[in-house]
Amino acid sequence: LVLFSSGLVDTEQARREPLDALAAPRSAGEDPIEQVVGHIRRAKSRITTQVALADHVRARGGRVLARSALLNALVVRVRPAALRELLAEHDEVARVARAGRVSVRSDVSVGVVGADSWSDASVDGSSQRVAVLDTGIDDGHPAFDDANGDSRVVAATVSLSAAASEDDFDDDETSHDDLHGHGTHVAGIVASSDGTYGGVAPGALLLDAKCFYRDTSGGGMGLDADIVTAADWALTNGAAVLNLSFGDSGDTDGSNLLTIFFDAVAEIGGAAVAVSAGNSGPGSGTVLFPAEGFNVISVGASDDRGTTTLSDDRIAGFSARGPTDDGRRKPEIVAPGTSIQAASATWEGSGADFVVKSGTSMSAPHVAGALALLLDHEASWRPEALRALLLNSARNRTPAPATPDDPWGAGLLDLRAAYTDRARVVSGSFTATGGRAAFFALESVAVGDRATLAWHRDAGYAATGRRGGGGSARALVDLGLRHYDAAGRGEDGASASGVDPVEQVKAAIARDDAVLKVRRSGAFPTGQTAVDWSVA
């Protein structure tokens, strides 16, 4: 079970304060999660202590499996009678939710997405840390060596304390090595430095956050508690990007534990999150959680058909797609995910150094690598700025549709176009006491030119009573994007969906005097007084 406290981090303050304190050296023997909670408690006065709840659970024979500083929540295993007792004694518990399990379901592909546009300009991700939350990384693989022969897997953890008691556990909870193979393959797509099977960001530093285990059937499984712990560890170790090549079916209205948690990772923690959409396609409404989150970039899979020619690409039949249960478009973007050759965890001895795998698990790390490249170029960009640039530059012509849809999202990841448009990112914010609109004069625009607005759902939790699962994440602030000419000759395009945290407009007429308008409609949700946004 997950116990959400009503005394949440003040996200209005937290998202504007750097979490550098979380990377401070730990005292010998100090629990890293205790230190994260301690740092945030000292910096943000509204966080409620978790100690009393944890003590209550343990005193009644339960287990505390994980503690989230971002959400001020605990993942516990407790008997029903003890839970009823806890709820009667602790009014600060705002919500109880069931924790669960989720499963983990390049030589051409890196060229398809145009990563060479950045590497040719000496941008390779080397200033950024990408956390791979997966089955581990074989850090001895030569694809992860730097120019001096040292591994670019700069830190590792094993977060399997909850999973180790599962009946189907067939892994090593003391080793960060990859006994399954999924995590090493994913990491290779992000950051391999191999001359043939290179990653999107071949200089990026990797954080091995092992939180999935090999099960007795040879599959890969993970528990919510271990995943939350691994993500907290990644943030304390400087992760700017998290790759999540996993997911599961369930409600896709933004209310799932992992969805809320990773929305908070982006909003409060300031880390960009790439998530595989899932392999449950081709039907409508098949996107998995946490890919359905408001603040993450969910990634569908294309089939590059083994060529760098884009016109013959197609959407992969297995690629999951929206809409979500609450009507949002998913995925945000598509990247190659069919027959991707990348690093093998069984490369030693007679094993092949690189193996082929397919799935949206292979698509997400293309975007994670892309995020590392963008941040290597401009480290000040927040996740919403990164999303605006990637979605605005996505290929929206053959084979992708001209207008965003649920199979393709905004289109096929196109890092060449992102490189061209890298100077066209503008960020701003609206406050409850400030204006409702912002205007930007554009250079000349051609027919078909796009502009994309991105922002986040606030990660705060609006408690309305815990009985029956009461309480909910805050509603999305309603922003819209409009495109018209400075002379007032009329609106040329508008996007105001009311449900998506992304809006995109496209010029229907070539103009030399175009203006973009970002506008906030309606009131801020209770407890929220500001929203950050970016336009590309």
N, C-alpha and C positions, 0 to 999 in steps of 0.2 A: 504494500500500500504506500501511497504518497501522502504525507501530511503537509498541507500548505498552511503556513502561518499567515495571520491577518496583518502582522507587522512587517510588511515588505520593505525591501530597499526602496529608498526614495529615488525612483528612476529619473525624475526631472533633474536631480542633482547628480546622480551617478553617471548618466551618460555624458555629462559635461566635465567629469573629473577623470583624469587618466587613471588607469589601474596599474600604474607603475609599481605601486606599493606591493602589489601581489607577487611581483617577481623578486622581492627582497630575499636575501639568503635566509634559510631556515636555521633555527637553533638545532643543535644535535638532538636527534630523537623526537623532534616536534612533528606532530601529525600535520601533513600539508593542508588537509581540509580544515583542520582547526585554525591554521594560520590564515588561510583565506578568509574564513569567517571572522577571525579576529581583526584583520586589516579592514575589512568592510565595516565591521561593527564600529571601529574607532572612527572611520571616515564618514559614515552615514548614520545619523542618529536614529533613524526610524526602524532599523532592523531589530527584530525581536530575537532574544536569545533562544537557541534550540536546546540548551543544556537540560532544562527541566523536562522537555518532551522526551529527549533521548534517555534520561535517567528513568523516567516512568516506563518506557518500553522495556529497557533492560531489567528493571526490577521485577517485571512480570513475565520474565522468560522469553521476551522477544529479542529481535536483532535489529540494530541500526545498520542498514546496508550501504547507505550513502547519505551525504549531507550537501545540499546545494546552497552555496552562498548567494548565487545570482537570484534565485527565487525564494530564498529563506524557506526551504522545504527539506523534509527528511524522507528517505525511502526506507521503509521498515518492513519486517516480517513479524506479525503479532497475531495472537489468537483473538477471535471475535469478542470474547468476554472482556479481555484486556483492552481492546479498542473502545468498547462501550464505556468502560471505566475511565479511560483517558479522555474521551470526548466530554464526559460529565464533569471532569475536574479541570479541563484546560479550554477555556473559552477562546484562547488565541488561535486555535486550529480553525482555519477558515474553510478548508475544503479537504475531503478525503477522496482519493482516486486510486484505482487499481493499477499497480505497476505491471509491466509485462515483459515479453521477450520479442526480439526482432531478429531477422535473418539477413545475412549478406547474400543476396541473390545476384606498332605505333610509328612505325616508320612512315606510313602513308598518312595516318590520322593527324599527326602534328603538322604536316604540310598542308592538309586540308584546312585546318583552322588558322593557318597563317602565322604561326608563332615566330617564324624566321624574321618577320618584320621588326620584331623587338630585339631578337638576338643580334641581328645585323647592326643595330644601334647600340650594342653593348649593354642591353637590358636583359638579364637572364634570371632575375629573381633572387640574386645572391644576398640581398640585404633583408630578405624576408624568411620567416619561419612558417612552415605549413604543417599542421598537425593532421596525421592520418589516424582516425579512430577506426580501428579495424582488427584483424587477426594477428597483427604484429608486422614487423619489417625485418627481413634478413639484411642486417646492416653490413654484413661482409660482402655482399654482392658488389662486384666492381662497377656496376652502373651507378652506384651511389658514391663513388670516390670523387674527391676534388682533384685539382691539378697536381697536388702533392701526394696523392695516394691515400689521403685521410678520408674517412667516411663523413658524408654530409648528414648522416643521422646523428644529430648533435645531442639528443636526449631521448630517453625511453622510460616508460613505466609499464607495469602490468596491473591492470584493474580487473581482476577476476575473482575477488573475494566472495561476491555473491554467487557467481556462476559455479564455483568449485564444488558446491554442494548439490548441483544438479545431477540427476541420475544419468544423463547422457554426456556428461563432461568427459572429454578425452583429450586434454591439453595439459600444459604445465603452467600452473599458477605462479611459479617462481621464475619463469623465463619470459623475456620479451621477444624471443625468437618466434618466427612465423611457422607454425606446424601445419597450417592449412594451405597457404599460398595466395589467398585473396589479397591480403594487405600489401604484400611485396609487389604484386602485379599493379595494384592501384598506385602505390608510391612511385613505381617506375614511370607510369603515365604522367604523374605530376612532375618528376624531377630527375629522370635518368639522364646521365651525362654520356651515355654510349653514343658512338659516332653514327651508328645505324638506327638503333631503336632509342632515340633520344626522347626525353620528356618535354612537356610544354615549357617548363621553367627549369632548365638544366643546371642552374646554379643555386636553386633554392635550398635552404636548410630544412631538414625533415625532423619532425617530432613523432616518435613512435609511441602512440597511445593505444596499447593493446588492451582492448575491452571486449573482444569477441573470441570465442573459443571453438576449437574443432570438436564436433560432437561425435558420438559413436557411429553415426552413419556416414561420416566424412563431410558433413555440412558445416556451416558456420552459424553460430548463434550468439546472441548477446542479451544481457539483462539490463533493464533501464538503470538500475542502481549503479552498475559498473560503467555504463556509458556516461552518466552524469559525473561520476568521479573522474573519469578520464578527461572529460571536457574541462572541468575545473583545473585539473593538472595542466592541461595544454595552455590555458590562459595564464596561469602562474609562470609558465615557462616561455612566455613571449609569443605565442601563436598569433599571427595576424590573419591566418586563413585556416579554416577547418574543413576537411573533406569527410563527408558522411556517405559512404557507399553502402547504405542499408536502408531498410524500411519495412513496414508491415501494413496490413489492411486494418481498417477501423474507421471511426468517425474522422471526417476530413473538414471539420468546421473550425479548426484552430484551437480546439479545447484539449487535445491530447497532451499528456505530460511532456513528452519529448518535443512536441511542437512548441509549446509555451517556453520550455527551457532553451531551445536553440534560437527562438525569437529573442530571448533575453541575452544570449551569447552575442548576438549581433547588435542589439539595441544598447545594452548596458556594457557588455564586455568590449564592444567595438571591433570584433573580429568578423570578417566576411565568412559566410558559410555556404558551401556548395553541397547539394544533396541529390542523390540519384532519385529520379521520379518513380522508379519501380519497373518490374518486368511483367506486369499484369495486363498489358495491352492486348489487342488493339481497341478494346471497348471504351466507351465514354464513361467518365467518372471512375477511372481505375487507379488514379494517382494514390500513392501511399503516404503515410505519415512517417517522418516529420517533413517530407518534401512539400506538404501542403501548407507549411508555415507562411506567415505574412512577411517575415524579414529575412528569409533564406532565399537562395537562388536554386530552384529545382531544375534538374537537367534531364531532358529526354534523350533518346538515342537515335542517331541517324546511321545509315549504312552507306559507307563511302565506296563500297563495291571494289575495294582494292586499288582505287586510282585517286590521283589528286585532282582529276577533272570533276568540278562541282556539279555540272549539269546532269550527271548520271546518278547523283546521290538520291536517297529516298529515306523516308521515315522507317525505322525498324518496326516490324510487326509487333514485337514484344513490348515496345516502349509504352509505358503507362501515360495516361492523359486525363485532363480534367473534363468537366469542371469539378471543383470541390463541392462538398455538401452545401456550402453557403454561396455557391455560384461564382467563385473566383476562377480566373483562367490559370491553368497549369498545364505543362511546365512553363517556366519563364523563357527557356532557351533550349536548343538541341545541340549536341556535340557527337562526334563519332563514338559508336559503342558496339560495333559488330566486327568480330574477328580482329581484335586489337592485340598486337604482339608486344609484350612488355616483360619486365623482369620476372624470373622464376625463383621461387624460394627453394627449389631443389636443384640448383645449378651446380653444386659441388659434385665432383667426380664425373660420372658419365651422364649426368642430367643436363638437359638443354639449358642454356643461359637465359633464353627468352621463350615464352610460351604464349599461346593464343587463348584469349577469353572474350566472351561477349556479354553484354548487359548494360543497363544504365549505370551499373557500378563502374564501368569503364568510361562512361560519358562524364560523370561528375568530376573526376580528377583532371580532365581537360580544362574544365572551368576553374577548378582550384588552382591549377598552374597558371591560367590566364590572370586570375586575381593577384597571384604573386608577382607577375610581370607588371601589372598596372601599379601595384604598390611599390615595386622597386623603382618605378619611374616617378611616382608622386605618393610619398608615404603619408601625406596628410589627408588623403581621401578617405572618407568614412564609407561603410558598406553601401549606403544608399547611392553614393556617387559612383562607386564601382558598378553597381547594378544598372544605373542609368546609362553609363557609357557602353557596357556590354550589350544591353538590350537595344540601344539606339543604333549600334553599329552591326547588329546581327544581319546576316544575309537574308533579305526578304524578297528575293527573286528566284527563279528556277534553280533548285527544285522546291524551295520554300514558298509559301503563299505570300502575296503582297501585303496582306493584312494579318495581324496576329491571330492565331487560333489555338485550340487546345492540343492538337498533336504536335505542332512546331513551336508554340509560344511565339516569341518575337522573331524566330528564325534560327538559322545555323550560326553557331559561334564563328565570328570573323575578326580575327586579331589584326589583320591588315587594315581593315576599315577602322578598328578601334585605335590603331596607331595614328592613322590620318586625323582622327577626330579628337585626339587626346587633349588638345588645348581648348576644347569646346565644352568644358564641364564647369557649371556654375552652381554654387551651393548657397543656401539661405535658410531662414527659419521664420516661423510665425509664432507669436506669443498671444496670450489671452488679452493683453492690454495694448498690443500693437496693431498695425494695419492688417488687412485681409488680403492684400494683393501685392505682387511684385511684377515688374515689367522689364523686358530685355529687348533691346534693339538688335536685330540680326544683320549680318552681312547679306548680300544678295542670296536668295534661295532659288533653287531649281525645282521644277515639278518633281514630286516624289521625295524631296528631302524631308527627313523626320526630325522630331524633337521628342524626347522621352523624359518624363518626370517620375522620380521614385522617392518614396519615403517609407517610414516604418510604422507599424502598430506599436504603441507604447507597451512595454513589457510589464507594466504594473498590473496588479491583480485586484480586481474590484470584488471584495467579499460581500455577498448578500445573504449569508447564512449557509451553514455547511450541511444541514440535513438534506438528504436526497441528492447530494452532490452539488449543492447550491454554490453560487459564486461564479465569476467568469473573468476572463481577461478583458481589458478595456476595449471599447469599440475603436474602430479605425477613424482617425480624423479624416474628414472629407475634403480632399484637394482636387482641383481640376486644372487642366491645361488648355489654353486657347491660343490660336494663331491667326493674326489679322494684319492688315497693313496700317502704317503709321498715319496715313492720310484719312483714315476712317472710312474707307470704301467698303468695309464689310469684313465679316469673319470668314477666314479661309479654312478653318478646321477647329474642332473642339473635341476634347475627351474628358468625360466626367462620369465614370462608371458607377461610382458610389460604393463599390465593394472591393475593388482591387487597389493595392498600394503602388500601382504603376499606371500612368496614363501616357498615351502616345498620340501625337498628331502628325499628319503628313500634308505637305504643301500640294495643293491642287493647281496653283498658279505660280509662275515664276515672278518674283518681286525683288526690287532693290531696297525696299523700305519695310520689311516684315518686322513684326513685333510679337514676342511671346508674352503671355500673361499667365502667371501662376496665381490661383485664387483659392482661398479657404472658404468653405460654406459651412454653415451651422456652428454650433458651439463645441468647445472642447469637452471630451468625456470628463466626468467627475474625477478629480485628482490629477488631471493633466493640464499643464498651462503652457506648453510649447511643443512644437514639432519641427524637426530638421528635415530638409528636403534637398534634392539635387536635380539639375536638369542637364542633359547632354544633347 
